[in-house]
Amino acid sequence: AEDPELPRVTSAGRWLATPGRFFPGFGRDVSEAELVRAAVEEATASSGWCKVISDWAADEPALPLPLLTSVVAAVHAAGGKVAVHCQTAEGSRNAVLAGADSLEHGMHLDPALLDRMAAQGTALVPTLSVFGAGADAMRAREPSVRRDLWLAGWDSMLDTVRAAHEAKVTVLAGTDSFPCGTVAGEMEWLVRAGLSAHAALGAASWTARAWLGLPGLVDGAPADVVAYPTDPTLDPDALNHPGRIVLRGRVVR
């Protein structure tokens, strides 16, 4: 984060997963009894954020709402924020009702919760590009509970993202999986979902900065600028070909 050659990183520390709710060993595996303490530890040891895995298998229960509510309350009391991975209806609902700061994926999110998200400032990071990239492969699989629920969730995600934006929910561009750094592709998916090119570009830049508490193009702010030879709101492919990158006032490309 302090390297002058690299962008700043706002980290959520290690993913926090309770038993059965993530790939073992990919994050920090904790028991439900340890989760609140671990969430505060990760938030205070990183950039003020922690990330909690709310759900995983489609046919397994999500993290209980009272526990997730306690996590959010404790982290907020410590001055931090909580991002919640959710890809089931129960997991998404619990994240909203617990007052999480962001929903990562939000698959199967009930549109009836969008007004509440907007009112409490919960952002939606739908990671459409990673789901879209895997949709054809998932359709080719043999029918199963996981496959069928995944496809049902994906088939409604574009409509949900559009409805979220119309409800004034902050929609941000996230990519989730490898290869990293494909935010330009995520912007294209947001446009497919119904966001204007201007709003989609903001979700990948100035809107995201403001939501994270970082200054934009104002006097005294760090000079972080990516410039293009053509307007990327008119030519989305321009995002893949920046003409100039300025980081902390230094031209790095």
C-alpha positions as CSV (number, residue, x, y, z in Angstrom):
1,A,0.0,0.0,0.0
2,E,2.9,2.4,0.6
3,D,4.9,1.5,-2.6
4,P,4.9,4.7,-4.8
5,E,4.9,2.5,-7.9
6,L,1.6,0.7,-7.0
7,P,-2.0,1.8,-6.3
8,R,-3.1,2.0,-2.7
9,V,-4.9,-1.0,-1.3
10,T,-7.8,-0.9,1.0
11,S,-7.7,-4.4,2.5
12,A,-10.3,-6.4,4.4
13,G,-7.7,-8.7,5.8
14,R,-8.3,-12.4,5.7
15,W,-11.7,-13.8,4.7
16,L,-13.5,-15.1,7.8
17,A,-15.2,-18.5,7.3
18,T,-17.0,-20.6,9.8
19,P,-17.1,-24.4,9.3
20,G,-18.6,-25.6,6.0
21,R,-18.9,-22.1,4.5
22,F,-15.8,-21.7,2.3
23,F,-12.8,-23.6,0.8
24,P,-10.9,-24.8,3.9
25,G,-7.7,-22.9,4.4
26,F,-8.4,-20.2,1.8
27,G,-9.1,-17.6,4.5
28,R,-9.2,-17.6,8.3
29,D,-11.2,-20.5,9.5
30,V,-12.9,-19.7,12.8
31,S,-15.8,-21.2,14.8
32,E,-19.1,-19.3,15.1
33,A,-18.2,-18.5,18.7
34,E,-14.9,-16.9,17.6
35,L,-16.4,-14.9,14.7
36,V,-17.2,-11.6,16.4
37,R,-13.7,-11.3,17.9
38,A,-12.0,-12.4,14.7
39,A,-13.9,-9.8,12.7
40,V,-12.8,-7.0,14.9
41,E,-9.3,-8.3,14.8
42,E,-9.2,-8.4,11.0
43,A,-10.8,-4.9,10.7
44,T,-8.4,-3.3,13.1
45,A,-5.4,-5.0,11.6
46,S,-6.1,-4.1,8.0
47,S,-7.6,-0.9,6.4
48,G,-10.7,-0.9,8.7
49,W,-12.6,-3.6,6.8
50,C,-13.3,-7.3,7.4
51,K,-14.9,-9.8,5.0
52,V,-17.3,-12.5,6.3
53,I,-18.4,-15.5,4.4
54,S,-22.2,-15.6,5.0
55,D,-23.0,-18.7,3.0
56,W,-21.5,-21.3,0.7
57,A,-23.3,-24.5,-0.3
58,A,-26.7,-23.8,-1.8
59,D,-28.4,-26.5,0.4
60,E,-26.7,-25.5,3.7
61,P,-27.9,-22.8,6.1
62,A,-26.3,-19.3,6.0
63,L,-24.6,-17.7,8.9
64,P,-27.4,-17.0,11.5
65,L,-28.8,-13.5,11.4
66,P,-28.2,-12.8,15.2
67,L,-24.5,-13.7,14.8
68,L,-24.0,-11.7,11.7
69,T,-25.8,-8.7,13.3
70,S,-23.4,-9.0,16.3
71,V,-20.4,-9.0,13.9
72,V,-21.6,-5.9,12.2
73,A,-22.3,-4.1,15.5
74,A,-18.9,-5.0,17.0
75,V,-17.0,-4.0,13.9
76,H,-18.9,-0.7,13.6
77,A,-18.3,0.0,17.2
78,A,-14.5,-0.4,16.5
79,G,-14.8,2.0,13.6
80,G,-14.6,-0.6,10.9
81,K,-16.8,-1.9,8.1
82,V,-18.1,-5.3,7.0
83,A,-18.2,-6.8,3.6
84,V,-20.3,-10.0,3.3
85,H,-19.9,-12.8,0.8
86,C,-23.4,-14.0,-0.1
87,Q,-24.8,-16.1,-2.9
88,T,-28.0,-17.6,-1.5
89,A,-31.3,-15.9,-0.7
90,E,-30.8,-16.5,3.0
91,G,-27.2,-15.2,3.0
92,S,-28.1,-12.1,1.1
93,R,-31.1,-11.4,3.2
94,N,-29.2,-11.8,6.5
95,A,-26.4,-9.5,5.2
96,V,-28.9,-6.7,4.5
97,L,-30.9,-7.2,7.7
98,A,-27.6,-7.2,9.8
99,G,-26.7,-3.8,8.3
100,A,-23.6,-5.0,6.4
101,D,-21.7,-2.3,4.5
102,S,-21.5,-4.3,1.3
103,L,-22.9,-7.4,-0.3
104,E,-20.3,-9.2,-2.3
105,H,-22.2,-11.0,-5.2
106,G,-25.7,-10.7,-3.7
107,M,-27.0,-13.6,-5.7
108,H,-30.7,-14.4,-5.1
109,L,-31.0,-11.0,-3.4
110,D,-34.7,-10.2,-2.8
111,P,-35.6,-6.9,-4.6
112,A,-37.9,-6.1,-1.7
113,L,-34.7,-5.4,0.3
114,L,-33.3,-2.8,-2.1
115,D,-35.0,0.2,-0.4
116,R,-33.5,-0.8,2.9
117,M,-30.1,-1.2,1.4
118,A,-30.3,2.3,-0.1
119,A,-31.5,3.8,3.2
120,Q,-28.7,2.2,5.3
121,G,-26.0,2.7,2.7
122,T,-25.3,-1.0,2.0
123,A,-23.5,-1.3,-1.4
124,L,-24.0,-4.1,-3.9
125,V,-20.8,-5.5,-5.6
126,P,-22.4,-8.0,-8.0
127,T,-19.2,-9.3,-9.7
128,L,-21.3,-10.0,-12.9
129,S,-18.2,-10.8,-15.0
130,V,-17.1,-13.8,-13.1
131,F,-20.6,-15.3,-13.0
132,G,-21.2,-14.5,-16.7
133,A,-17.9,-16.1,-17.6
134,G,-19.0,-19.4,-15.9
135,A,-22.7,-19.4,-17.0
136,D,-22.3,-21.6,-20.1
137,A,-20.1,-24.2,-18.3
138,M,-22.7,-24.3,-15.5
139,R,-25.6,-24.9,-17.9
140,A,-23.7,-27.8,-19.5
141,R,-23.5,-29.6,-16.1
142,E,-25.9,-32.4,-15.1
143,P,-28.9,-31.0,-13.2
144,S,-28.2,-30.8,-9.4
145,V,-29.4,-28.6,-6.5
146,R,-26.2,-26.5,-6.8
147,R,-26.4,-26.1,-10.5
148,D,-30.1,-25.3,-10.7
149,L,-30.0,-22.7,-7.8
150,W,-26.8,-21.1,-9.3
151,L,-28.5,-20.7,-12.7
152,A,-31.7,-19.4,-11.1
153,G,-29.6,-16.8,-9.2
154,W,-27.6,-15.8,-12.3
155,D,-30.7,-15.5,-14.5
156,S,-32.1,-12.8,-12.2
157,M,-28.9,-10.9,-11.4
158,L,-28.9,-8.4,-14.3
159,D,-32.5,-7.4,-13.4
160,T,-31.6,-7.2,-9.7
161,V,-28.6,-4.9,-10.4
162,R,-30.7,-2.6,-12.6
163,A,-33.4,-2.5,-9.9
164,A,-30.7,-1.8,-7.3
165,H,-29.3,1.1,-9.2
166,E,-32.8,2.5,-9.8
167,A,-33.5,2.2,-6.0
168,K,-30.4,4.4,-5.4
169,V,-28.3,1.5,-4.0
170,T,-24.6,2.1,-4.5
171,V,-23.5,-0.4,-7.2
172,L,-19.8,-1.0,-7.5
173,A,-17.6,-2.8,-9.9
174,G,-15.8,-5.9,-8.5
175,T,-14.2,-8.8,-10.2
176,D,-13.8,-11.5,-7.5
177,S,-11.8,-14.1,-9.3
178,F,-8.7,-14.5,-11.4
179,P,-7.4,-12.9,-13.5
180,C,-7.5,-9.9,-11.3
181,G,-7.7,-6.3,-12.6
182,T,-10.5,-6.9,-15.1
183,V,-12.6,-4.0,-13.9
184,A,-13.1,-2.8,-17.5
185,G,-14.9,-6.0,-18.2
186,E,-17.1,-5.6,-15.2
187,M,-18.1,-2.1,-16.4
188,E,-19.4,-3.7,-19.6
189,W,-21.5,-6.1,-17.6
190,L,-23.0,-3.2,-15.6
191,V,-24.0,-1.5,-18.8
192,R,-25.7,-4.8,-19.9
193,A,-27.5,-4.8,-16.7
194,G,-29.0,-1.4,-17.5
195,L,-26.6,1.2,-15.9
196,S,-25.7,4.1,-18.0
197,A,-22.1,4.1,-19.3
198,H,-21.4,7.1,-17.0
199,A,-22.8,5.3,-13.9
200,A,-20.9,2.1,-14.8
201,L,-17.6,4.0,-15.2
202,G,-18.3,5.7,-11.8
203,A,-18.8,2.3,-10.2
204,A,-15.3,1.4,-11.3
205,S,-13.7,4.8,-10.3
206,W,-15.1,7.9,-8.7
207,T,-18.2,6.4,-7.1
208,A,-16.0,3.6,-5.6
209,R,-13.4,6.1,-4.3
210,A,-16.1,8.3,-2.7
211,W,-17.7,5.2,-1.1
212,L,-14.4,4.1,0.4
213,G,-13.8,7.6,1.7
214,L,-11.1,8.5,-0.7
215,P,-11.0,12.0,-2.4
216,G,-11.7,12.5,-6.0
217,L,-10.5,15.2,-8.4
218,V,-10.4,18.0,-5.9
219,D,-7.7,20.5,-4.7
220,G,-5.2,18.9,-2.4
221,A,-6.2,15.3,-3.2
222,P,-3.6,12.7,-4.5
223,A,-3.3,13.1,-8.2
224,D,-4.6,9.6,-9.3
225,V,-5.7,9.9,-12.9
226,V,-6.2,7.5,-15.7
227,A,-6.7,9.2,-19.1
228,Y,-7.9,7.9,-22.4
229,P,-7.6,9.1,-26.0
230,T,-11.3,8.7,-26.5
231,D,-14.3,9.1,-24.1
232,P,-14.8,5.6,-22.4
233,T,-18.5,6.4,-21.9
234,L,-18.8,6.5,-25.7
235,D,-16.2,3.8,-26.4
236,P,-16.1,1.2,-23.6
237,D,-13.2,-0.6,-25.3
238,A,-11.0,2.5,-24.5
239,L,-10.9,1.3,-20.9
240,N,-8.5,-1.4,-22.1
241,H,-6.1,1.1,-23.6
242,P,-5.3,3.9,-21.2
243,G,-3.2,6.7,-22.7
244,R,-1.8,7.9,-19.4
245,I,-1.7,6.7,-15.8
246,V,-0.8,9.2,-13.1
247,L,-0.4,7.8,-9.6
248,R,0.2,10.1,-6.6
249,G,1.2,12.8,-9.1
250,R,3.8,10.6,-10.9
251,V,3.3,9.6,-14.5
252,V,3.8,5.8,-14.4
253,R,2.7,5.1,-18.0
